[in-house]
């Protein structure tokens, strides 16, 4: 966010928050660290467990597939048991399945446990924003600034911590998540009060019905192909880089910092100056060119690192603007619309990593990036062809809470 967006919010009020807000904010940092934490240890897992690249990439697939499918039911669950219970269920599942992953002796077991981790992640990220906005002092502006700080820290630190712990053992990052999420679970249990909210139960079929809305269907279809490009860049790149865990961690630390900076500051500034559909089309074309360059220059580690970091800059803008557009696309509750969109989007992310590994072994390390570039161009084409249905998403600037939700949900996957 820019300073203008948060003009009514003083710096003092942002950092003067109740203990329960800090508890959830800390949990958010750890949750977003999980996005890049596994990246640096993928080659080490493959070597230590005698697994193929395709099998190792399924660590992303099981996690993202279950996260996406679970998104279809998270609003139904939280509307019945409340936000605190949903938060704690999500955190508890992450602790359990990250511990089981750390203790595993086969890649198949880790693939299964990562699926359980994905369920916990879906429950947590679907309710974290509502919890902190409801509890923060200083209004929603203060809450969103705090969320953005947590988001940036998590996305940037995750790969770096994964690299540091991965130098000790591939099990290290998993144990790290166990410890940090256990602290977060205890903090939420002790410090977060029940909100006492009386929420109307959300029908189980609500996200599926929401996808019948033309604008939301267009955005979800574009997101599916866009996420193929996103996760080929994120999940496949550790293999052709040829670095150790620390080198991969530093590379994706740069990627995470770039993504956080553009999602928090650049995307909202652009959205105030031009239509969201225009931003998405420009960024998707630039991302496709970046992926094409990565494929052409894949034999040069320095060039590939540059493409990865540039990709982070573009992904940060796209994540925020695309998810913000979803929130404006329908009259459905935001939780329902984002659940429907996220479910479709994560399917693209789930398919991408093993597809990239198969293409690598069948052809060369360049081909996955070329396929990613084509997928991203298809996303741009879908936005272009569906622009007549998207007039509503260009109609007004999102308010503070909408922008914060876009950052939170968009960068979660």
LUMKOL-653745 format. One record per residue (C-alpha): residue in three letters; chain; x negated, y, z. Coordinates in steps of 0.2 Angstrom, whole numbers, m for minus. Layout:
LUMKOL-653745
[node ALA; A; [X; Y; Z]]
...
//
This chain:
LUMKOL-653745
[node UNK; A; [0; 0; 0]]
[node UNK; A; [m6; 18; m3]]
[node UNK; A; [m5; 31; 11]]
[node UNK; A; [9; 39; 3]]
[node UNK; A; [20; 24; 4]]
[node UNK; A; [18; 24; 23]]
[node UNK; A; [18; 42; 26]]
[node UNK; A; [30; 41; 40]]
[node UNK; A; [19; 28; 49]]
[node UNK; A; [5; 35; 60]]
[node UNK; A; [m11; 25; 62]]
[node UNK; A; [m8; 24; 81]]
[node UNK; A; [9; 16; 79]]
[node UNK; A; [3; 3; 67]]
[node UNK; A; [m10; m4; 80]]
[node UNK; A; [1; m1; 95]]
[node UNK; A; [12; m17; 94]]
[node UNK; A; [20; m29; 106]]
[node UNK; A; [10; m45; 110]]
[node UNK; A; [22; m56; 100]]
[node UNK; A; [18; m46; 84]]
[node UNK; A; [0; m49; 86]]
[node UNK; A; [3; m67; 89]]
[node UNK; A; [12; m69; 72]]
[node UNK; A; [0; m58; 63]]
[node UNK; A; [m14; m69; 69]]
[node UNK; A; [m5; m84; 63]]
[node UNK; A; [m3; m75; 46]]
[node UNK; A; [m21; m73; 44]]
[node UNK; A; [m24; m91; 47]]
[node UNK; A; [m10; m97; 35]]
[node UNK; A; [m17; m86; 21]]
[node UNK; A; [m35; m92; 25]]
[node UNK; A; [m28; m109; 20]]
[node UNK; A; [m26; m104; 2]]
[node UNK; A; [m44; m104; m2]]
[node UNK; A; [m51; m114; 13]]
[node UNK; A; [m51; m131; 3]]
[node UNK; A; [m59; m124; m13]]
[node UNK; A; [m77; m124; m8]]
[node UNK; A; [m77; m142; m2]]
[node UNK; A; [m68; m150; m17]]
[node UNK; A; [m85; m157; m25]]
[node UNK; A; [m90; m163; m8]]
[node UNK; A; [m74; m172; m5]]
[node UNK; A; [m76; m180; m22]]
[node UNK; A; [m94; m186; m18]]
[node UNK; A; [m91; m191; 0]]
[node UNK; A; [m75; m201; m4]]
[node UNK; A; [m80; m208; m21]]
[node UNK; A; [m65; m199; m29]]
[node UNK; A; [m63; m193; m46]]
[node UNK; A; [m61; m174; m50]]
[node UNK; A; [m42; m178; m55]]
[node UNK; A; [m39; m187; m38]]
[node UNK; A; [m48; m172; m28]]
[node UNK; A; [m37; m160; m38]]
[node UNK; A; [m22; m169; m31]]
[node UNK; A; [m25; m161; m15]]
[node UNK; A; [m18; m145; m22]]
[node UNK; A; [m4; m154; m31]]
[node UNK; A; [3; m163; m16]]
[node UNK; A; [2; m147; m6]]
[node UNK; A; [10; m135; m19]]
[node UNK; A; [23; m148; m25]]
[node UNK; A; [30; m150; m7]]
[node UNK; A; [28; m132; m3]]
[node UNK; A; [39; m128; m19]]
[node UNK; A; [52; m141; m15]]
[node UNK; A; [53; m136; 3]]
[node UNK; A; [56; m118; m2]]
[node UNK; A; [73; m123; m8]]
[node UNK; A; [79; m128; 9]]
[node UNK; A; [69; m116; 21]]
[node UNK; A; [83; m103; 21]]
[node UNK; A; [96; m116; 25]]
[node UNK; A; [85; m122; 39]]
[node UNK; A; [80; m105; 47]]
[node UNK; A; [98; m99; 45]]
[node UNK; A; [103; m113; 57]]
[node UNK; A; [89; m115; 69]]
[node UNK; A; [82; m97; 70]]
[node UNK; A; [66; m89; 65]]
[node UNK; A; [56; m93; 80]]
[node UNK; A; [60; m112; 79]]
[node UNK; A; [56; m112; 61]]
[node UNK; A; [40; m103; 63]]
[node UNK; A; [34; m115; 77]]
[node UNK; A; [40; m130; 66]]
[node UNK; A; [29; m124; 52]]
[node UNK; A; [14; m121; 63]]
[node UNK; A; [16; m137; 72]]
[node UNK; A; [16; m147; 55]]
[node UNK; A; [1; m138; 49]]
[node UNK; A; [m9; m142; 65]]
[node UNK; A; [m4; m160; 64]]
[node UNK; A; [m7; m163; 45]]
[node UNK; A; [m23; m153; 45]]
[node UNK; A; [m30; m164; 59]]
[node UNK; A; [m25; m180; 50]]
[node UNK; A; [m33; m174; 35]]
[node UNK; A; [m49; m170; 44]]
[node UNK; A; [m49; m188; 51]]
[node UNK; A; [m45; m197; 35]]
[node UNK; A; [m56; m209; 27]]
[node UNK; A; [m49; m209; 9]]
[node UNK; A; [m44; m196; m4]]
[node UNK; A; [m27; m204; m5]]
[node UNK; A; [m24; m201; 13]]
[node UNK; A; [m29; m183; 12]]
[node UNK; A; [m17; m181; m3]]
[node UNK; A; [m3; m187; 7]]
[node UNK; A; [m7; m177; 23]]
[node UNK; A; [m9; m161; 12]]
[node UNK; A; [9; m164; 7]]
[node UNK; A; [15; m163; 25]]
[node UNK; A; [4; m147; 27]]
[node UNK; A; [13; m140; 12]]
[node UNK; A; [30; m142; 21]]
[node UNK; A; [23; m133; 36]]
[node UNK; A; [17; m119; 26]]
[node UNK; A; [34; m117; 17]]
[node UNK; A; [43; m116; 34]]
[node UNK; A; [30; m103; 41]]
[node UNK; A; [29; m91; 26]]
[node UNK; A; [47; m91; 23]]
[node UNK; A; [51; m83; 41]]
[node UNK; A; [35; m74; 46]]
[node UNK; A; [39; m58; 38]]
[node UNK; A; [56; m57; 45]]
[node UNK; A; [49; m61; 63]]
[node UNK; A; [36; m47; 63]]
[node UNK; A; [48; m34; 55]]
[node UNK; A; [61; m38; 68]]
[node UNK; A; [48; m36; 82]]
[node UNK; A; [36; m22; 77]]
[node UNK; A; [36; m5; 85]]
[node UNK; A; [36; 10; 73]]
[node UNK; A; [48; 3; 61]]
[node UNK; A; [46; m8; 46]]
[node UNK; A; [32; 3; 39]]
[node UNK; A; [21; m2; 53]]
[node UNK; A; [25; m20; 52]]
[node UNK; A; [21; m20; 33]]
[node UNK; A; [4; m12; 36]]
[node UNK; A; [0; m25; 49]]
[node UNK; A; [5; m39; 37]]
[node UNK; A; [m5; m32; 23]]
[node UNK; A; [m21; m32; 34]]
[node UNK; A; [m17; m50; 39]]
[node UNK; A; [m15; m55; 21]]
[node UNK; A; [m31; m47; 16]]
[node UNK; A; [m41; m54; 30]]
[node UNK; A; [m34; m71; 27]]
[node UNK; A; [m36; m72; 8]]
[node UNK; A; [m54; m65; 9]]
[node UNK; A; [m60; m75; 24]]
[node UNK; A; [m53; m92; 19]]
[node UNK; A; [m66; m97; 6]]
[node UNK; A; [m80; m90; 16]]
[node UNK; A; [m76; m100; 31]]
[node UNK; A; [m73; m115; 20]]
[node UNK; A; [m90; m113; 13]]
[node UNK; A; [m98; m111; 30]]
[node UNK; A; [m89; m126; 38]]
[node UNK; A; [m91; m136; 22]]
[node UNK; A; [m110; m135; 23]]
[node UNK; A; [m109; m145; 39]]
[node UNK; A; [m96; m157; 33]]
[node UNK; A; [m81; m158; 21]]
[node UNK; A; [m71; m161; 37]]
[node UNK; A; [m76; m145; 45]]
[node UNK; A; [m63; m133; 36]]
[node UNK; A; [m49; m145; 41]]
[node UNK; A; [m55; m145; 59]]
[node UNK; A; [m56; m126; 58]]
[node UNK; A; [m38; m125; 53]]
[node UNK; A; [m33; m136; 67]]
[node UNK; A; [m41; m126; 80]]
[node UNK; A; [m35; m109; 73]]
[node UNK; A; [m17; m115; 70]]
[node UNK; A; [m16; m123; 87]]
[node UNK; A; [m21; m106; 95]]
[node UNK; A; [m8; m98; 84]]
[node UNK; A; [5; m111; 89]]
[node UNK; A; [2; m108; 107]]
[node UNK; A; [2; m89; 105]]
[node UNK; A; [19; m89; 96]]
[node UNK; A; [27; m101; 108]]
[node UNK; A; [21; m90; 123]]
[node UNK; A; [23; m73; 116]]
[node UNK; A; [36; m73; 103]]
[node UNK; A; [54; m71; 111]]
[node UNK; A; [69; m78; 103]]
[node UNK; A; [77; m65; 92]]
[node UNK; A; [94; m69; 97]]
[node UNK; A; [100; m67; 79]]
[node UNK; A; [117; m73; 74]]
[node UNK; A; [114; m78; 56]]
[node UNK; A; [127; m84; 44]]
[node UNK; A; [122; m101; 38]]
[node UNK; A; [115; m102; 20]]
[node UNK; A; [122; m115; 9]]
[node UNK; A; [110; m129; 4]]
[node UNK; A; [114; m126; m15]]
[node UNK; A; [111; m107; m14]]
[node UNK; A; [93; m106; m22]]
[node UNK; A; [99; m118; m36]]
[node UNK; A; [114; m107; m40]]
[node UNK; A; [103; m91; m39]]
[node UNK; A; [93; m98; m54]]
[node UNK; A; [108; m97; m65]]
[node UNK; A; [106; m78; m64]]
[node UNK; A; [97; m74; m81]]
[node UNK; A; [85; m61; m74]]
[node UNK; A; [79; m73; m60]]
[node UNK; A; [78; m88; m73]]
[node UNK; A; [67; m77; m84]]
[node UNK; A; [55; m72; m70]]
[node UNK; A; [55; m90; m63]]
[node UNK; A; [50; m97; m80]]
[node UNK; A; [37; m84; m83]]
[node UNK; A; [30; m88; m65]]
[node UNK; A; [29; m106; m69]]
[node UNK; A; [17; m104; m84]]
[node UNK; A; [8; m89; m75]]
[node UNK; A; [4; m101; m60]]
[node UNK; A; [m4; m114; m72]]
[node UNK; A; [m17; m100; m76]]
[node UNK; A; [m18; m95; m58]]
[node UNK; A; [m22; m112; m51]]
[node UNK; A; [m33; m118; m65]]
[node UNK; A; [m44; m103; m61]]
[node UNK; A; [m43; m106; m42]]
[node UNK; A; [m43; m125; m41]]
[node UNK; A; [m54; m131; m56]]
[node UNK; A; [m68; m118; m56]]
[node UNK; A; [m78; m125; m41]]
[node UNK; A; [m82; m140; m52]]
[node UNK; A; [m90; m131; m67]]
[node UNK; A; [m99; m118; m56]]
[node UNK; A; [m110; m132; m49]]
[node UNK; A; [m113; m123; m33]]
[node UNK; A; [m114; m130; m15]]
[node UNK; A; [m100; m126; m3]]
[node UNK; A; [m108; m110; 3]]
[node UNK; A; [m110; m104; m15]]
[node UNK; A; [m92; m108; m20]]
[node UNK; A; [m86; m100; m3]]
[node UNK; A; [m95; m84; m7]]
[node UNK; A; [m88; m84; m25]]
[node UNK; A; [m70; m85; m19]]
[node UNK; A; [m73; m73; m5]]
[node UNK; A; [m76; m61; m19]]
[node UNK; A; [m61; m67; m28]]
[node UNK; A; [m50; m65; m12]]
[node UNK; A; [m56; m48; m8]]
[node UNK; A; [m52; m42; m26]]
[node UNK; A; [m35; m50; m25]]
[node UNK; A; [m31; m42; m8]]
[node UNK; A; [m37; m25; m14]]
[node UNK; A; [m26; m25; m29]]
[node UNK; A; [m11; m33; m21]]
[node UNK; A; [m11; m21; m7]]
[node UNK; A; [m16; m4; m15]]
[node UNK; A; [m16; m5; m34]]
[node UNK; A; [0; m14; m38]]
[node UNK; A; [11; m3; m28]]
[node UNK; A; [3; 13; m35]]
[node UNK; A; [6; 6; m53]]
[node UNK; A; [24; 1; m49]]
[node UNK; A; [27; 20; m45]]
[node UNK; A; [20; 25; m62]]
[node UNK; A; [27; 13; m75]]
[node UNK; A; [40; m1; m77]]
[node UNK; A; [37; m17; m68]]
[node UNK; A; [40; m27; m85]]
[node UNK; A; [26; m16; m93]]
[node UNK; A; [14; m19; m79]]
[node UNK; A; [17; m38; m80]]
[node UNK; A; [15; m39; m99]]
[node UNK; A; [m2; m29; m98]]
[node UNK; A; [m9; m39; m84]]
[node UNK; A; [m4; m56; m91]]
[node UNK; A; [m13; m51; m108]]
[node UNK; A; [m28; m45; m98]]
[node UNK; A; [m28; m61; m88]]
[node UNK; A; [m27; m72; m103]]
[node UNK; A; [m42; m63; m111]]
[node UNK; A; [m52; m66; m94]]
[node UNK; A; [m47; m84; m95]]
[node UNK; A; [m53; m85; m113]]
[node UNK; A; [m69; m77; m108]]
[node UNK; A; [m71; m90; m94]]
[node UNK; A; [m69; m104; m106]]
[node UNK; A; [m82; m97; m118]]
[node UNK; A; [m95; m93; m105]]
[node UNK; A; [m92; m108; m94]]
[node UNK; A; [m110; m114; m95]]
[node UNK; A; [m116; m98; m87]]
[node UNK; A; [m113; m98; m68]]
[node UNK; A; [m116; m79; m67]]
[node UNK; A; [m103; m76; m81]]
[node UNK; A; [m90; m88; m73]]
[node UNK; A; [m92; m79; m56]]
[node UNK; A; [m89; m63; m65]]
[node UNK; A; [m73; m70; m73]]
[node UNK; A; [m67; m77; m57]]
[node UNK; A; [m68; m60; m48]]
[node UNK; A; [m60; m51; m62]]
[node UNK; A; [m46; m64; m62]]
[node UNK; A; [m44; m60; m43]]
[node UNK; A; [m41; m41; m47]]
[node UNK; A; [m28; m46; m60]]
[node UNK; A; [m19; m59; m50]]
[node UNK; A; [m17; m47; m35]]
[node UNK; A; [m7; m35; m46]]
[node UNK; A; [3; m49; m55]]
[node UNK; A; [8; m58; m39]]
[node UNK; A; [15; m42; m30]]
[node UNK; A; [24; m35; m45]]
[node UNK; A; [31; m51; m51]]
[node UNK; A; [38; m56; m34]]
[node UNK; A; [44; m38; m31]]
[node UNK; A; [53; m40; m48]]
[node UNK; A; [61; m56; m41]]
[node UNK; A; [68; m46; m26]]
[node UNK; A; [77; m34; m38]]
[node UNK; A; [83; m46; m50]]
[node UNK; A; [99; m52; m42]]
[node UNK; A; [112; m48; m28]]
[node UNK; A; [107; m64; m19]]
[node UNK; A; [99; m62; m2]]
[node UNK; A; [80; m59; m4]]
[node UNK; A; [77; m75; 6]]
[node UNK; A; [87; m85; m7]]
[node UNK; A; [80; m77; m22]]
[node UNK; A; [62; m79; m17]]
[node UNK; A; [65; m97; m12]]
[node UNK; A; [72; m101; m29]]
[node UNK; A; [58; m92; m38]]
[node UNK; A; [45; m100; m27]]
[node UNK; A; [51; m117; m30]]
[node UNK; A; [49; m116; m49]]
[node UNK; A; [33; m106; m48]]
[node UNK; A; [24; m119; m37]]
[node UNK; A; [29; m133; m49]]
[node UNK; A; [17; m124; m61]]
[node UNK; A; [3; m123; m48]]
[node UNK; A; [6; m141; m43]]
[node UNK; A; [3; m147; m61]]
[node UNK; A; [m12; m137; m65]]
[node UNK; A; [m26; m144; m55]]
[node UNK; A; [m25; m162; m61]]
[node UNK; A; [m21; m156; m79]]
[node UNK; A; [m37; m146; m79]]
[node UNK; A; [m48; m161; m73]]
[node UNK; A; [m40; m172; m86]]
[node UNK; A; [m44; m160; m100]]
[node UNK; A; [m62; m157; m93]]
[node UNK; A; [m66; m176; m94]]
[node UNK; A; [m57; m178; m111]]
[node UNK; A; [m65; m163; m119]]
[node UNK; A; [m76; m151; m110]]
[node UNK; A; [m76; m138; m96]]
[node UNK; A; [m70; m125; m108]]
[node UNK; A; [m54; m132; m113]]
[node UNK; A; [m45; m130; m96]]
[node UNK; A; [m48; m112; m97]]
[node UNK; A; [m41; m111; m115]]
[node UNK; A; [m25; m120; m109]]
[node UNK; A; [m24; m108; m94]]
[node UNK; A; [m25; m93; m106]]
[node UNK; A; [m12; m100; m118]]
[node UNK; A; [0; m103; m102]]
[node UNK; A; [m3; m85; m97]]
[node UNK; A; [1; m79; m114]]
[node UNK; A; [17; m89; m114]]
[node UNK; A; [22; m81; m98]]
[node UNK; A; [19; m64; m106]]
[node UNK; A; [30; m69; m121]]
[node UNK; A; [44; m75; m109]]
[node UNK; A; [44; m58; m101]]
[node UNK; A; [44; m49; m118]]
[node UNK; A; [58; m60; m125]]
[node UNK; A; [68; m58; m109]]
[node UNK; A; [65; m40; m106]]
[node UNK; A; [83; m35; m110]]
[node UNK; A; [89; m45; m95]]
[node UNK; A; [76; m37; m84]]
[node UNK; A; [82; m19; m85]]
[node UNK; A; [87; m20; m67]]
[node UNK; A; [70; m24; m60]]
[node UNK; A; [63; m8; m69]]
[node UNK; A; [77; 3; m61]]
[node UNK; A; [70; 8; m45]]
[node UNK; A; [55; 8; m34]]
[node UNK; A; [55; m5; m20]]
[node UNK; A; [56; 1; m2]]
[node UNK; A; [42; m2; 11]]
[node UNK; A; [49; m19; 17]]
[node UNK; A; [52; m25; m1]]
[node UNK; A; [34; m21; m6]]
[node UNK; A; [28; m30; 10]]
[node UNK; A; [38; m45; 6]]
[node UNK; A; [32; m46; m12]]
[node UNK; A; [14; m45; m6]]
[node UNK; A; [17; m59; 7]]
[node UNK; A; [27; m71; m4]]
[node UNK; A; [18; m67; m20]]
[node UNK; A; [0; m71; m13]]
[node UNK; A; [6; m86; m4]]
[node UNK; A; [5; m96; m19]]
//
